């Protein structure tokens, strides 16, 4: 199980990094297909490798993983089946943003759980520093997603000419 945990964490970190590149592409109206594919498939792998990790009960991470798989299924249709055509481009941006947000939420949660300096600030993850970090993350992703969708609509983006 230790090897699975290490692989899960490594996959998660690469997925998060690729997701940040993907989001930057939306804001720059640029497509980086390699980053898109790495983000998509490793985010899916992150969710799937998280399910078999030992737990005595269903945890919020399991729920997040399940939600991530569902939003990634919609993202898959928009990106790979519908090639971002019409409303599917917006569907992709919104669902991919949700998946990246969930990845980042778990990253912050785990950081406050495992990093001693952060753990000292919020030992139960119910203290103001933890709430502030998660709140800022939410606001940032909401703003980026709205901006990306508006830019997409304003430019009349198509699968062949614009970023998701």
C-alpha positions as CSV (number, residue, x, y, z in Angstrom):
1,X,0.0,0.0,0.0
2,X,2.9,2.4,0.6
3,X,3.9,2.2,-3.1
4,X,0.3,3.0,-4.1
5,X,0.3,6.0,-1.8
6,X,3.6,7.3,-3.1
7,X,2.4,6.8,-6.7
8,X,-0.9,8.5,-5.9
9,X,0.8,11.5,-4.4
10,X,3.3,11.8,-7.3
11,X,0.5,11.5,-9.9
12,X,-1.6,14.1,-8.0
13,X,1.3,16.6,-8.0
14,X,2.0,16.2,-11.7
15,X,-1.8,16.5,-12.4
16,X,-2.0,19.7,-10.4
17,X,1.0,21.2,-12.1
18,X,-0.4,20.3,-15.6
19,X,-3.8,21.7,-14.5
20,X,-2.2,25.0,-13.6
21,X,-0.7,25.1,-17.1
22,X,-4.1,24.2,-18.6
23,X,-5.7,27.1,-16.6
24,X,-3.0,29.5,-17.8
25,X,-3.8,28.4,-21.3
26,X,-7.4,29.3,-20.9
27,X,-6.5,32.8,-19.7
28,X,-4.0,33.3,-22.5
29,X,-6.4,31.8,-25.1
30,X,-3.8,29.2,-26.0
31,X,-4.1,25.5,-26.3
32,X,-1.3,23.3,-25.0
33,X,-2.5,19.8,-25.9
34,X,0.2,18.0,-24.0
35,X,-0.6,19.8,-20.8
36,X,-4.3,19.2,-21.4
37,X,-3.8,15.5,-21.9
38,X,-1.5,15.2,-18.9
39,X,-3.9,17.1,-16.7
40,X,-6.9,15.1,-17.8
41,X,-5.5,11.6,-17.6
42,X,-3.5,12.1,-14.5
43,X,-6.4,13.8,-12.7
44,X,-8.4,10.7,-13.5
45,X,-5.6,8.5,-12.3
46,X,-5.4,10.6,-9.1
47,X,-9.1,9.8,-8.4
48,X,-8.8,6.2,-9.3
49,X,-5.7,5.5,-7.3
50,X,-7.2,7.2,-4.2
51,X,-10.1,4.8,-3.9
52,X,-8.1,1.7,-2.9
53,X,-6.1,3.5,-0.2
54,X,-6.9,2.1,3.2
55,X,-9.6,3.9,5.1
56,X,-12.0,2.7,7.9
57,X,-14.9,4.7,6.4
58,X,-15.8,6.8,3.4
59,X,-13.9,10.0,3.7
60,X,-14.3,13.4,2.0
61,X,-11.5,12.4,-0.3
62,X,-13.5,9.5,-1.6
63,X,-16.5,11.8,-2.2
64,X,-14.2,14.3,-4.0
65,X,-12.7,11.5,-6.1
66,X,-16.2,10.3,-7.1
67,X,-17.2,13.9,-8.0
68,X,-14.0,14.3,-9.9
69,X,-14.6,11.2,-12.0
70,X,-18.1,12.4,-12.9
71,X,-17.0,15.9,-13.9
72,X,-14.1,14.4,-15.8
73,X,-16.6,12.2,-17.7
74,X,-18.3,15.4,-18.9
75,X,-15.0,17.0,-19.7
76,X,-14.0,14.0,-21.7
77,X,-17.1,14.3,-23.9
78,X,-16.6,18.0,-24.4
79,X,-12.9,17.8,-25.1
80,X,-12.4,14.4,-26.9
81,X,-15.8,13.6,-28.4
82,X,-17.3,17.0,-29.2
83,X,-13.9,18.7,-29.8
84,X,-15.0,21.7,-27.8
85,X,-17.7,22.6,-30.3
86,X,-20.4,25.0,-29.3
87,X,-21.4,24.7,-25.7
88,X,-19.1,21.8,-25.2
89,X,-16.1,24.1,-24.9
90,X,-17.8,25.8,-22.0
91,X,-18.7,22.5,-20.5
92,X,-15.1,21.4,-20.7
93,X,-13.8,24.6,-19.1
94,X,-16.3,24.4,-16.2
95,X,-15.8,20.7,-15.5
96,X,-12.0,20.8,-15.9
97,X,-12.0,23.8,-13.5
98,X,-14.0,21.8,-11.0
99,X,-11.6,18.9,-11.3
100,X,-8.6,21.1,-10.8
101,X,-10.3,22.9,-7.9
102,X,-10.9,19.6,-6.2
103,X,-7.3,18.6,-6.7
104,X,-6.1,21.9,-5.2
105,X,-8.6,21.6,-2.3
106,X,-7.1,18.3,-1.4
107,X,-3.6,19.6,-1.8
108,X,-4.3,22.4,0.7
109,X,-6.1,20.0,3.1
110,X,-3.1,17.6,3.0
111,X,-0.7,20.4,3.4
112,X,-2.4,21.6,6.6
113,X,-2.4,18.0,7.7
114,X,1.2,17.1,6.9
115,X,3.3,20.2,6.9
116,X,4.3,21.1,10.5
117,X,4.2,24.9,10.1
118,X,0.7,24.7,8.6
119,X,-0.5,22.1,11.0
120,X,0.5,24.4,13.9
121,X,-1.7,27.1,12.3
122,X,-4.7,24.9,11.9
123,X,-4.4,21.6,13.8
124,X,-8.0,20.6,13.2
125,X,-8.6,22.3,9.8
126,X,-11.4,24.3,11.4
127,X,-9.2,27.3,12.2
128,X,-9.3,30.6,10.3
129,X,-6.0,30.1,8.4
130,X,-7.3,26.9,6.9
131,X,-10.7,28.5,6.1
132,X,-8.9,31.5,4.5
133,X,-6.7,29.3,2.3
134,X,-9.7,27.3,1.1
135,X,-11.8,30.4,0.7
136,X,-9.2,32.1,-1.4
137,X,-8.8,29.0,-3.5
138,X,-12.5,28.9,-4.2
139,X,-12.7,32.6,-5.0
140,X,-9.7,32.3,-7.3
141,X,-11.1,29.3,-9.2
142,X,-14.6,30.9,-9.5
143,X,-13.0,34.1,-10.9
144,X,-10.7,32.2,-13.3
145,X,-13.6,30.0,-14.5
146,X,-15.9,32.9,-15.1
147,X,-13.1,34.8,-16.9
148,X,-12.3,31.8,-19.1
149,X,-15.9,31.2,-20.1
150,X,-16.5,34.9,-20.8
151,X,-13.3,35.1,-23.0
152,X,-14.4,31.9,-24.8
153,X,-17.8,33.3,-25.5
154,X,-16.5,36.8,-26.5
155,X,-14.1,35.4,-29.0
156,X,-16.6,32.9,-30.5
157,X,-13.9,30.2,-29.8
158,X,-14.0,27.1,-31.9
159,X,-12.3,23.8,-31.4
160,X,-9.7,24.6,-34.1
161,X,-8.9,28.2,-33.3
162,X,-9.1,28.9,-29.6
163,X,-8.3,27.5,-26.2
164,X,-10.9,25.7,-24.1
